Amino acid sequence: MSLSRNLRKAIERADFATVEDDWLARLDDDPTQIDHFILVARTQAGAGGSDRARVLLELVDAPLSKTKGREVRFRHMEGARE
């Protein structure tokens, strides 16, 4: 999986509004796209945006903890611990 060119450039330019808009659109579409969200957050953190990456991940955690996505959430949490 890779990021779109536009999203990657937005992260490089520190254009958080564009990153957040893409994130929220994907979150509304399918909050179980965990691999994509993790990739964006890691890229954002690598570009010096650790705090912003954490905020974005918290936006994903909330709906997954309340829905059937809970299983997906826990599966990825366990993988991160290993």
C-alpha positions as CSV (number, residue, x, y, z in Angstrom):
1,M,0.0,0.0,0.0
2,S,1.2,3.5,-0.8
3,L,0.0,7.0,-0.3
4,S,-1.4,9.0,-3.2
5,R,1.0,11.6,-4.6
6,N,-1.3,14.5,-3.4
7,L,-1.4,13.1,0.1
8,R,2.3,12.5,0.3
9,K,3.0,16.1,-0.9
10,A,0.5,17.5,1.5
11,I,2.4,15.8,4.4
12,E,5.7,17.1,3.0
13,R,4.3,20.6,2.9
14,A,2.9,20.3,6.4
15,D,-0.5,21.0,4.8
16,F,-2.4,19.4,7.7
17,A,-5.8,20.7,6.5
18,T,-5.5,18.6,3.3
19,V,-4.3,15.5,5.3
20,E,-7.1,15.9,7.8
21,D,-9.7,16.3,5.0
22,D,-8.5,13.1,3.3
23,W,-8.4,11.3,6.6
24,L,-12.0,12.3,7.6
25,A,-13.4,11.4,4.2
26,R,-11.8,7.9,4.4
27,L,-13.0,7.6,8.0
28,D,-16.5,8.3,7.0
29,D,-16.3,5.9,4.1
30,D,-14.7,3.0,5.9
31,P,-13.2,3.3,9.4
32,T,-11.7,-0.2,9.2
33,Q,-9.0,0.9,6.6
34,I,-6.5,0.6,9.5
35,D,-3.5,-0.1,7.2
36,H,-4.0,3.2,5.4
37,F,-4.5,5.2,8.6
38,I,-1.4,3.7,10.1
39,L,0.6,4.5,7.0
40,V,-0.5,8.1,6.9
41,A,0.1,8.5,10.6
42,R,3.7,7.0,10.3
43,T,4.4,9.3,7.4
44,Q,3.0,12.3,9.2
45,A,5.1,11.5,12.3
46,G,8.2,10.9,10.2
47,A,7.7,14.4,8.7
48,G,7.8,15.9,12.2
49,G,4.1,15.7,12.9
50,S,3.9,13.2,15.7
51,D,1.3,15.2,17.7
52,R,-0.9,15.5,14.6
53,A,-0.5,11.8,13.8
54,R,-1.6,11.0,17.3
55,V,-4.7,13.2,17.0
56,L,-5.6,11.5,13.7
57,L,-5.2,8.0,15.2
58,E,-7.5,9.0,18.1
59,L,-10.2,10.0,15.5
60,V,-10.0,6.4,14.2
61,D,-10.0,4.8,17.6
62,A,-13.3,6.3,18.7
63,P,-15.6,4.9,16.1
64,L,-13.9,1.5,16.0
65,S,-14.2,1.1,19.7
66,K,-18.0,1.6,19.5
67,T,-18.8,-0.6,16.4
68,K,-18.1,-4.0,14.9
69,G,-14.7,-2.6,14.0
70,R,-13.7,-3.3,17.5
71,E,-12.2,-6.7,16.4
72,V,-10.1,-4.9,13.7
73,R,-8.9,-2.4,16.3
74,F,-7.8,-5.1,18.7
75,R,-6.2,-7.2,16.0
76,H,-4.0,-4.2,15.0
77,M,-3.3,-3.2,18.6
78,E,-2.0,-6.7,19.3
79,G,0.2,-6.6,16.1
80,A,1.7,-3.3,17.2
81,R,2.7,-4.8,20.6
82,E,4.7,-7.6,19.0
